[in-house]
Amino acid sequence: MKILAIADVESKWLWEYYKPEKLRGVDLVLSCGDLDARYLSFLATFTPAPVLYVHGNHDARYDTRPPEGCECIEDKIYQFQGVRILGLGGSMRYKQGPHQYTPQQMDRRLARLRWQLWRAGGVDILLTHSPALGVNDGPDLPHLGFQTFRTVLDKYAPRYFIHGHVHLNYGASVERAVQIGRTTVINAYERCMIDYDEGLTY
């Protein structure tokens, strides 16, 4: 399965300089948030692949004008070709506004998913906006990761944990991919391609 993961910055290579062959063979598009709804709708128009998304902390506009032809998977497990994808968007709460959560609120979101996780037998991809605590996160409150996501990695060991929020141009210490136990953690900033069986391809 070929997965296009995107986050935070609209890719000019895909949007402004689009060519059909750039999306050829893509089976699934996963958005980690903070992207123009029109960009997601564009991708949904030009690929038959499902476009799934979670909210970033700057996606309040989705509440009144969500991306067309796309599916929000917040607080649910979406199954595609046998792959179980859990969506938990948003960032650490650092001011008033939607799609921001305290650590306790994120813990409660996961607790409410206990039945879905049990029924699905676990999860293969954790899709979020924010990183996990201590993994690709930043020192400041807005970019601090959630311990909740570490709990998912420890308990369910998904094959992939895909997030955004921490831009790769923030500094040299920000990595595209790291390995945490059996989970490959991928920062989807702008765009990257993942072969589900083989791993990150670019």
PARO-280715 format. One line per field, with one value per residue: residue number from 1; x, y, z of N, C-alpha, C in turn; residue in one letter. Coordinates in Angstrom, 2 decimals, m for minus. Example, Ala and Ser with C-alpha at 12.3 -4.5 7.8 and 13.67 -1.06 7.14 Angstrom:
! PARO-280715
resi	[1  2]
neast	[13.19  12.85]
nnorth	[m5.69  m2.25]
nup	[7.80  7.08]
caeast	[12.30  13.67]
canorth	[m4.50  m1.06]
caup	[7.80  7.14]
ceast	[13.20  12.90]
cnorth	[m3.30  0.03]
cup	[7.80  7.87]
resn	[A  S]
END
This chain:
! PARO-280715
resi	[1  2  3  4  5  6  7  8  9  10  11  12  13  14  15  16  17  18  19  20  21  22  23  24  25  26  27  28  29  30  31  32  33  34  35  36  37  38  39  40  41  42  43  44  45  46  47  48  49  50  51  52  53  54  55  56  57  58  59  60  61  62  63  64  65  66  67  68  69  70  71  72  73  74  75  76  77  78  79  80  81  82  83  84  85  86  87  88  89  90  91  92  93  94  95  96  97  98  99  100  101  102  103  104  105  106  107  108  109  110  111  112  113  114  115  116  117  118  119  120  121  122  123  124  125  126  127  128  129  130  131  132  133  134  135  136  137  138  139  140  141  142  143  144  145  146  147  148  149  150  151  152  153  154  155  156  157  158  159  160  161  162  163  164  165  166  167  168  169  170  171  172  173  174  175  176  177  178  179  180  181  182  183  184  185  186  187  188  189  190  191  192  193  194  195  196  197  198  199  200  201  202]
neast	[0.84  0.59  1.17  0.44  1.51  0.75  1.24  0.87  2.16  1.22  2.08  3.82  4.80  2.93  0.49  0.57  2.21  1.10  0.99  m0.53  0.88  2.18  0.53  m0.03  m0.67  m0.96  m2.51  m3.72  m4.35  m3.14  m3.77  m2.24  m3.06  m3.49  m3.69  m4.79  m8.20  m9.04  m6.88  m6.82  m9.26  m8.65  m6.72  m8.37  m9.99  m8.33  m7.30  m8.25  m7.93  m8.80  m9.02  m8.01  m8.29  m7.05  m7.54  m5.51  m4.07  m4.65  m6.94  m9.57  m11.25  m12.18  m14.43  m16.63  m16.32  m15.51  m13.03  m13.91  m15.06  m13.44  m12.55  m13.02  m11.29  m11.25  m11.11  m11.81  m11.57  m10.50  m10.81  m8.92  m8.33  m7.70  m5.99  m5.73  m6.54  m6.04  m7.32  m6.31  m6.43  m5.24  m3.54  m1.36  m2.96  m2.57  m3.67  m6.89  m9.23  m10.31  m9.57  m7.45  m5.89  m5.67  m3.28  m4.79  m7.30  m6.69  m5.99  m8.50  m9.86  m8.60  m9.31  m12.04  m12.03  m11.52  m13.23  m13.58  m10.91  m10.47  m12.36  m11.39  m9.02  m6.64  m4.31  m2.91  m1.87  m1.22  m2.57  m1.95  m1.94  m0.11  3.13  4.42  5.14  8.42  9.30  10.25  9.08  8.75  10.38  8.74  5.43  3.29  4.30  4.81  4.71  2.26  1.84  m0.10  0.03  2.38  1.49  m0.23  1.67  3.20  1.32  m0.07  1.67  1.72  2.38  3.08  3.44  2.19  2.63  2.37  2.91  5.41  7.64  9.90  11.80  12.36  14.69  17.94  17.71  15.31  13.78  12.88  12.08  11.96  12.71  10.76  10.70  8.76  7.57  7.54  8.11  6.91  7.40  5.29  5.63  4.97  5.16  5.37  6.19  5.02  5.63  3.63  4.50  7.25  8.23  9.30  9.64  10.25]
nnorth	[m1.19  2.16  5.16  8.55  10.98  14.02  17.36  20.49  22.40  23.40  21.54  22.86  21.44  19.44  20.85  23.48  22.81  20.59  17.33  14.57  12.11  12.35  11.58  9.05  5.70  6.07  4.89  5.76  8.76  10.61  13.12  15.21  17.60  21.26  22.33  23.88  23.63  23.56  22.49  19.83  19.04  19.34  17.30  15.11  15.23  14.63  12.12  8.71  7.66  7.32  10.25  10.98  12.72  14.46  17.07  20.01  22.43  24.84  24.62  25.63  26.68  24.50  23.71  25.09  25.00  22.25  20.08  19.03  15.88  14.39  12.57  12.95  11.52  11.78  10.62  7.97  4.64  3.90  1.64  0.42  m1.52  m3.58  m2.32  m0.70  2.46  4.96  8.04  11.00  14.13  17.58  19.86  20.50  22.35  25.76  28.23  29.85  28.21  26.05  22.51  22.07  20.65  19.67  17.57  15.79  15.87  14.74  12.20  11.32  11.25  9.10  7.08  6.87  5.54  2.94  0.67  0.59  0.09  m2.39  m3.96  m3.73  m4.98  m3.68  m1.29  m0.14  2.15  5.17  8.26  11.60  15.12  16.43  15.55  12.79  12.86  13.68  12.60  13.73  16.15  19.62  22.03  24.05  24.94  25.00  23.16  20.89  17.38  14.67  12.53  10.63  9.55  8.11  6.13  4.73  3.77  2.13  0.24  m0.80  m0.92  0.16  m0.09  2.27  5.64  8.59  12.00  15.63  19.09  19.84  21.54  20.60  22.45  23.79  23.27  21.63  19.38  18.18  15.36  13.36  10.69  8.33  5.49  3.89  1.43  m1.06  0.64  2.84  6.19  8.96  12.18  14.08  16.50  18.83  16.85  13.32  10.03  6.80  3.43  0.94  m1.63  m1.51  0.87  4.33  6.07  8.49]
nup	[0.00  m0.91  0.64  0.88  2.97  4.58  5.89  7.58  5.70  2.50  m0.31  m2.93  m5.05  m5.40  m5.59  m6.93  m9.05  m10.21  m11.64  m13.21  m12.89  m10.48  m8.41  m9.09  m8.42  m5.71  m2.85  m0.55  1.22  3.88  6.10  8.43  9.46  9.80  7.22  4.20  3.49  0.86  m0.44  0.44  m0.67  m3.36  m3.69  m3.17  m5.36  m7.50  m7.12  m6.79  m4.34  m0.86  1.16  4.22  7.33  10.26  12.69  12.82  15.08  13.94  12.46  12.69  10.82  9.40  10.73  9.81  7.08  5.90  4.34  1.09  m0.06  1.54  4.54  7.96  10.62  13.35  16.66  16.14  14.70  11.59  9.01  6.36  3.65  5.39  7.16  10.21  11.31  13.59  14.60  16.16  16.54  16.92  19.25  22.08  24.65  24.55  24.41  24.22  22.14  19.42  18.97  20.67  23.52  26.94  28.68  30.23  29.01  26.53  27.37  28.21  25.79  24.55  26.36  25.91  23.57  24.08  23.76  20.95  20.20  21.38  20.03  17.41  17.69  18.15  16.68  13.61  12.40  13.93  13.68  14.00  14.91  16.63  18.01  20.01  23.53  24.13  21.76  18.83  19.59  20.76  22.99  23.93  25.15  23.10  21.23  22.59  23.10  23.50  26.26  26.13  23.55  23.68  25.33  23.60  21.77  23.45  24.36  22.11  19.98  17.17  13.63  12.36  13.42  12.61  12.32  12.48  12.84  14.14  12.46  9.91  9.23  11.52  12.92  13.10  14.66  14.30  13.05  10.17  10.41  13.04  15.11  17.47  19.58  18.18  16.43  13.69  13.67  12.05  10.83  9.07  7.79  5.29  2.90  2.43  1.27  1.90  1.88  2.90  3.62  3.29  4.36  4.87  1.85  0.63]
caeast	[0.00  1.35  0.50  0.93  1.24  0.94  0.99  1.38  2.46  0.75  3.20  3.71  5.09  1.68  m0.67  0.79  2.88  0.51  0.94  m1.23  1.78  2.66  m0.38  m0.29  m0.31  m1.25  m3.69  m4.31  m3.78  m3.35  m3.43  m2.02  m3.63  m2.96  m3.62  m5.93  m9.23  m9.08  m5.77  m7.29  m10.31  m7.95  m6.16  m9.48  m10.52  m7.40  m6.90  m9.36  m7.59  m9.45  m8.25  m8.41  m7.60  m7.33  m7.41  m4.41  m4.53  m5.05  m7.98  m10.90  m12.07  m12.80  m15.70  m17.69  m16.10  m14.57  m12.57  m14.90  m14.61  m12.48  m13.20  m12.38  m11.26  m11.04  m11.72  m12.36  m10.65  m10.91  m10.12  m8.74  m7.58  m7.23  m5.13  m6.52  m5.97  m6.65  m7.11  m6.38  m5.84  m5.11  m2.26  m1.41  m3.67  m1.69  m4.52  m8.27  m9.49  m10.64  m8.55  m6.34  m6.27  m4.76  m2.92  m5.90  m8.34  m6.25  m6.12  m9.92  m10.21  m8.14  m10.10  m13.35  m11.82  m11.11  m14.06  m13.22  m9.61  m10.63  m13.10  m10.52  m7.83  m5.46  m4.21  m1.72  m1.35  m1.71  m2.51  m2.18  m1.28  1.03  3.98  4.35  6.05  9.79  9.60  10.04  8.35  9.56  10.44  7.71  4.12  2.53  4.85  5.04  3.95  1.34  2.15  m1.15  0.48  3.35  0.68  m0.67  2.83  3.61  0.30  m0.55  2.80  1.33  3.52  3.45  2.86  2.39  2.20  2.91  2.99  6.78  8.12  11.26  12.72  12.56  16.07  18.61  17.41  14.02  14.01  11.72  11.64  12.70  12.14  10.46  10.27  8.34  6.85  8.25  7.48  7.18  6.95  4.79  5.74  4.75  4.73  6.29  5.53  5.29  5.20  3.21  5.31  8.70  8.59  9.41  10.35  10.84]
canorth	[0.00  3.40  6.19  9.92  11.66  15.46  18.13  21.82  23.29  22.86  21.27  23.46  20.37  18.72  21.70  24.47  22.18  19.25  16.48  13.33  11.02  12.54  10.86  7.73  4.60  6.36  4.16  6.40  10.05  10.88  14.50  15.43  18.86  22.59  22.48  24.52  22.66  23.47  21.61  18.45  18.79  19.18  15.95  14.16  15.30  14.11  10.74  7.89  7.20  8.06  11.30  10.99  13.80  14.91  18.53  20.69  23.50  26.00  24.17  26.03  26.94  23.25  23.52  25.66  24.61  21.13  19.66  18.25  14.61  13.84  12.04  13.20  10.29  12.12  9.79  6.72  3.76  3.74  0.48  0.49  m2.68  m4.34  m1.50  0.02  3.80  5.69  9.47  11.85  15.40  18.66  20.12  20.86  23.63  26.87  29.41  29.50  27.91  24.64  21.52  22.12  19.78  19.43  16.15  15.02  15.77  13.77  10.89  10.94  10.89  7.72  6.18  6.66  4.67  1.62  m0.36  0.50  m0.54  m3.80  m4.60  m3.78  m5.78  m2.83  m0.26  m0.25  3.50  6.26  9.50  12.73  16.36  16.63  14.38  12.21  13.46  13.20  12.03  14.75  17.33  20.79  22.38  25.03  24.33  24.72  22.04  19.75  16.20  14.06  11.24  9.72  8.85  7.11  5.02  3.95  3.07  1.08  m0.79  m1.40  m1.04  0.30  m0.11  3.65  6.79  9.67  13.27  16.86  20.13  20.30  21.70  20.11  23.58  24.43  23.10  20.42  18.25  17.62  14.28  12.88  9.39  7.69  4.20  3.74  0.05  m1.64  1.67  3.88  7.50  9.78  13.56  14.20  17.90  19.07  15.61  12.19  8.83  5.64  2.10  0.35  m2.81  m1.25  2.05  5.63  6.03  9.84]
caup	[0.00  m1.03  1.43  0.86  4.23  4.41  7.12  7.94  4.58  1.22  m1.20  m4.25  m6.01  m5.66  m5.83  m7.99  m10.19  m10.26  m12.82  m12.81  m12.49  m9.11  m7.52  m9.65  m7.55  m4.30  m2.38  0.62  1.61  5.30  6.47  9.87  9.90  9.49  5.77  3.57  3.12  m0.60  m0.82  0.64  m1.67  m4.62  m3.73  m3.24  m6.72  m8.50  m6.84  m6.29  m2.99  0.24  1.84  5.63  8.02  11.62  12.78  13.46  15.98  13.14  11.53  13.13  9.62  8.97  11.43  8.99  5.68  5.89  3.01  0.36  m0.58  2.48  5.74  9.24  11.43  14.75  17.69  15.59  13.97  10.19  8.43  4.92  3.16  6.54  8.01  11.22  11.47  14.70  14.46  17.36  16.13  17.88  19.90  23.49  24.85  24.93  24.43  23.95  20.75  19.16  18.60  21.63  24.62  28.04  28.72  30.81  27.99  25.53  28.02  28.20  24.41  24.33  27.20  25.27  22.40  24.55  23.15  19.54  20.10  21.71  18.94  16.23  17.97  18.15  15.66  12.77  12.18  14.76  12.90  14.90  14.51  17.52  18.29  21.35  24.49  24.06  20.43  17.79  20.05  21.06  24.41  24.29  25.36  21.88  20.47  23.47  22.70  24.46  26.84  25.66  22.35  24.13  25.85  22.44  21.24  24.39  24.53  20.86  19.04  15.77  12.70  12.08  14.10  11.65  12.91  11.89  13.86  14.34  11.09  9.72  9.10  12.82  13.38  12.64  15.53  13.92  12.10  9.41  10.91  14.13  15.51  18.89  19.70  16.89  15.69  12.94  13.89  10.86  10.77  7.70  7.36  3.87  2.25  2.32  0.74  2.73  1.46  4.18  3.93  3.22  5.14  4.24  0.57  0.53]
ceast	[0.88  0.57  1.19  0.53  1.61  0.63  1.55  1.60  1.99  1.94  2.97  3.93  3.83  0.57  m0.44  1.41  2.39  0.65  0.32  m0.31  2.28  1.79  m0.66  0.19  m0.55  m2.56  m4.44  m3.58  m4.15  m2.87  m3.36  m2.42  m2.85  m2.73  m4.91  m6.94  m9.31  m7.98  m6.18  m8.35  m9.70  m7.39  m7.25  m10.07  m9.64  m6.80  m8.12  m9.11  m8.39  m8.48  m8.80  m7.64  m7.98  m7.07  m6.06  m4.95  m4.92  m6.20  m9.39  m11.82  m12.73  m14.19  m16.88  m17.55  m15.07  m14.13  m13.61  m14.29  m13.61  m13.22  m12.37  m12.44  m10.90  m11.79  m12.41  m11.25  m11.25  m10.11  m10.10  m7.82  m6.94  m6.33  m6.00  m5.83  m6.75  m6.30  m7.32  m5.69  m5.71  m3.73  m2.46  m2.12  m2.69  m2.41  m5.94  m8.45  m9.77  m9.41  m7.26  m6.79  m5.21  m4.35  m4.05  m7.03  m7.96  m6.33  m7.57  m10.38  m9.80  m8.97  m11.45  m13.25  m11.51  m11.90  m13.73  m11.88  m9.68  m11.31  m12.25  m9.30  m6.55  m5.49  m2.89  m1.06  m2.02  m1.49  m2.88  m1.66  0.00  1.87  3.71  5.37  7.43  10.19  9.25  9.30  9.32  9.52  9.35  6.35  3.36  3.01  5.21  4.17  3.11  1.86  1.13  m0.69  1.56  2.63  0.21  0.50  3.22  2.62  m0.03  0.54  2.36  2.57  4.03  2.73  3.20  1.81  2.76  3.30  4.39  7.46  9.58  12.27  12.90  14.00  16.62  18.25  16.09  14.24  12.73  11.18  12.56  12.00  11.97  9.89  9.94  7.65  7.80  7.47  7.90  6.57  6.57  4.88  5.81  4.26  5.81  5.49  5.98  4.78  4.87  4.07  6.79  9.15  8.66  10.20  10.90  10.05]
cnorth	[1.25  4.53  7.53  10.58  13.13  16.18  19.54  22.82  22.64  22.70  21.91  22.40  19.60  19.63  22.64  23.86  20.75  18.62  15.16  12.22  11.16  11.82  9.44  6.66  4.86  5.67  4.90  7.71  10.31  12.29  14.64  16.83  20.11  22.79  23.12  23.45  22.48  22.54  20.14  18.10  18.58  17.77  14.90  14.12  14.56  12.75  9.97  7.40  7.97  9.10  11.41  12.08  13.88  16.42  18.94  21.79  24.76  25.68  24.52  26.26  25.68  23.08  24.06  25.28  23.49  20.79  18.75  16.95  13.91  13.35  12.34  11.92  10.60  11.13  8.55  5.90  3.53  2.58  0.58  m0.64  m3.45  m3.57  m0.64  1.34  4.54  7.17  10.23  13.17  16.39  18.76  20.32  22.22  24.69  28.21  28.95  29.22  26.42  23.81  21.69  21.40  19.80  17.95  15.28  14.84  14.76  12.36  10.40  10.58  9.45  6.73  5.88  5.75  3.23  0.51  m0.53  m0.22  m2.03  m4.55  m4.74  m4.65  m5.00  m1.83  m0.42  1.10  4.44  7.55  10.66  14.01  16.54  15.37  13.82  12.91  12.83  12.58  13.06  15.99  18.47  21.12  23.34  24.36  24.07  23.49  20.84  18.58  15.63  12.72  10.19  8.91  7.82  5.88  4.12  3.14  1.90  m0.08  m1.53  m1.57  m0.94  0.29  1.31  4.60  7.99  10.96  14.43  17.81  20.69  20.33  21.27  21.24  24.33  24.32  21.76  19.19  17.57  16.59  13.88  11.58  8.90  6.39  4.18  2.33  m0.52  m0.62  2.63  5.19  8.41  11.17  13.86  15.62  18.03  17.80  14.55  11.00  7.64  4.40  1.35  m0.84  m2.50  m0.05  3.30  5.52  7.41  10.78]
cup	[0.00  m0.37  1.25  2.17  4.09  5.71  6.99  6.81  3.29  0.28  m2.56  m5.33  m6.38  m6.14  m7.01  m9.24  m10.36  m11.65  m12.39  m12.31  m11.05  m8.08  m8.00  m8.68  m6.07  m3.91  m1.27  0.89  3.06  5.62  7.97  10.32  9.52  8.00  5.26  3.13  1.60  m1.13  m0.68  m0.40  m3.05  m4.75  m3.86  m4.65  m7.71  m8.16  m6.37  m4.86  m1.94  0.81  3.26  6.35  9.50  11.64  13.37  14.34  15.24  12.18  11.98  11.94  9.09  9.59  10.62  7.51  5.63  4.47  2.34  m0.15  0.31  3.72  6.97  10.07  12.88  15.65  17.13  14.97  12.59  9.62  6.92  4.49  4.31  7.48  8.92  11.55  12.55  14.58  15.77  17.05  17.28  18.51  21.39  23.63  25.35  24.90  24.19  22.46  20.57  18.85  19.41  22.90  25.72  27.99  29.25  29.79  26.92  26.10  27.97  26.79  24.12  25.14  26.56  24.05  22.79  23.88  21.67  19.35  20.39  20.56  17.68  16.45  17.93  17.01  14.91  12.50  13.17  14.00  13.82  14.25  15.32  17.64  19.68  22.25  24.36  22.75  19.37  18.28  20.36  22.54  24.87  24.36  24.06  21.13  21.33  23.05  23.83  24.95  26.39  24.46  22.68  24.67  24.71  21.88  22.14  24.41  23.24  19.80  17.58  14.87  12.46  13.03  13.23  12.25  12.11  13.00  14.09  12.97  10.99  9.57  10.42  13.30  12.97  13.46  15.19  12.82  11.39  9.99  12.02  14.48  17.02  19.08  18.33  16.00  14.98  13.09  12.75  11.02  9.32  7.15  5.84  3.17  2.37  1.83  1.56  2.01  2.74  4.59  4.05  4.05  4.31  2.94  0.20  1.42]
resn	[M  K  I  L  A  I  A  D  V  E  S  K  W  L  W  E  Y  Y  K  P  E  K  L  R  G  V  D  L  V  L  S  C  G  D  L  D  A  R  Y  L  S  F  L  A  T  F  T  P  A  P  V  L  Y  V  H  G  N  H  D  A  R  Y  D  T  R  P  P  E  G  C  E  C  I  E  D  K  I  Y  Q  F  Q  G  V  R  I  L  G  L  G  G  S  M  R  Y  K  Q  G  P  H  Q  Y  T  P  Q  Q  M  D  R  R  L  A  R  L  R  W  Q  L  W  R  A  G  G  V  D  I  L  L  T  H  S  P  A  L  G  V  N  D  G  P  D  L  P  H  L  G  F  Q  T  F  R  T  V  L  D  K  Y  A  P  R  Y  F  I  H  G  H  V  H  L  N  Y  G  A  S  V  E  R  A  V  Q  I  G  R  T  T  V  I  N  A  Y  E  R  C  M  I  D  Y  D  E  G  L  T  Y]
END
